[in-house]
Amino acid sequence: MLKILLSGFFVLLVGASAWFGLPWWFTALGGGLASMLFRLSPLAGFLSGFAGGYLLWWGAAMLEHVPNAGLLATRVGDMLKGLKPWHLLALTGFLGGLLGGLGGLVGGHARTLFQKK
C-alpha cells in the first residue's frame, strides 16, 4: 500500500513538471516510470497512476477555476449541453487519471518484459 501511495505521489510530481514547460503527456510517462521504479504489478501501476493523474489534473483545473469564480467552466459547460462546472472539473480529473493510469499499466507490463525468469 505504501508503494502505491509513493508511486502516486511520484506520478503527481513528474506530471507537475509540465507547468515548467514540459508536455502534458508527462503524466503518462510518470505513471510508467513509477511502475518500473517501484516494481508494481500492472493493476497497482494503473491504480497509482490514476490516483496521481487525477489529483494533478483536478488540482490544476481547480487552480484555474477558483480565481475567475468559475466563469470559464460555466461557459464551457453551457457549450457542452449545460454541464455544471463541477462536472467539468471531475471530467478533467478523470482524463488525467486515465492518462496516468494507462501509463502505469504500460509500465507494469513493460517491467515484466525485462524481468529474468
C-alpha positions in Angstrom: 0.0 0.0 0.0 2.8 2.4 0.8 4.5 1.7 -2.6 1.2 2.6 -4.3 0.9 5.9 -2.4 4.6 6.8 -3.0 4.3 5.9 -6.7 1.1 8.0 -7.0 3.0 10.9 -5.5 5.8 10.3 -7.9 3.3 10.5 -10.8 2.0 13.7 -9.4 5.5 15.3 -9.2 6.6 14.2 -12.7 3.3 15.3 -14.2 3.6 18.7 -12.4 6.8 19.3 -14.3 4.5 20.1 -17.2 4.0 23.5 -15.5 7.6 24.2 -16.2 7.4 23.8 -20.0 7.3 20.1 -20.4 4.5 18.4 -22.4 1.1 17.4 -20.9 1.8 13.7 -21.6 4.5 13.6 -18.9 1.7 12.3 -16.6 1.7 9.1 -18.6 5.5 8.9 -18.6 5.4 9.4 -14.8 3.0 6.5 -14.5 5.2 4.3 -16.5 8.3 5.2 -14.6 6.6 4.8 -11.3 5.5 1.3 -12.2 9.0 0.3 -13.2 10.9 2.0 -10.3 8.6 0.9 -7.6 8.2 -2.6 -9.1 4.4 -2.5 -9.2 2.1 -5.0 -10.9 0.1 -3.7 -13.9 -3.0 -3.3 -11.8 -1.2 -1.5 -8.9 0.6 0.7 -11.5 -2.8 1.6 -13.1 -4.3 2.5 -9.7 -1.3 4.6 -8.6 -1.1 6.3 -11.9 -4.8 7.0 -11.9 -4.7 8.5 -8.4 -1.7 10.7 -9.2 -3.0 11.8 -12.5 -6.5 12.5 -11.2 -5.2 14.6 -8.3 -2.8 16.5 -10.6 -5.3 17.4 -13.3 -8.1 18.1 -10.9 -5.9 20.3 -8.9 -4.7 22.2 -12.0 -8.3 22.7 -13.1 -9.2 24.0 -9.6 -6.3 26.4 -9.8 -7.8 27.9 -12.9 -11.4 27.6 -11.7 -11.1 29.4 -8.3 -9.5 32.8 -9.4 -12.2 33.5 -12.0 -15.1 32.3 -9.8 -15.9 29.5 -12.2 -16.8 31.8 -15.2 -14.8 29.9 -17.7 -16.1 26.5 -16.5 -19.7 27.8 -16.6 -19.3 29.0 -20.2 -17.7 25.8 -21.4 -20.3 23.8 -19.6 -23.0 25.7 -21.4 -21.4 24.9 -24.7 -21.4 21.2 -23.8 -25.2 20.9 -23.3 -25.4 22.5 -19.9 -22.8 20.7 -17.8 -22.2 22.1 -14.4 -18.7 23.4 -13.5 -18.0 20.6 -11.1 -18.8 18.1 -13.8 -16.1 19.6 -15.9 -13.6 19.5 -13.0 -14.4 15.9 -12.4 -14.1 15.1 -16.1 -10.7 16.8 -16.3 -9.5 14.9 -13.3 -10.8 11.6 -14.8 -9.0 12.2 -18.1 -5.8 13.0 -16.2 -6.3 9.9 -14.1 -6.9 7.8 -17.2 -3.7 9.2 -18.8 -1.6 8.4 -15.7 -3.3 5.1 -15.1 -2.6 3.8 -18.7 1.0 5.0 -18.4 1.2 2.9 -15.1 -0.4 -0.1 -16.8 2.1 0.0 -19.7 5.0 0.5 -17.2 3.8 -2.5 -15.2 3.7 -4.7 -18.3 7.0 -3.4 -19.6 8.7 -4.2 -16.3 7.6 -7.8 -16.7 9.1 -7.9 -20.2 12.6 -7.2 -18.8 12.4 -9.5 -15.8 14.5 -12.6 -15.7 12.5 -15.8 -15.4 
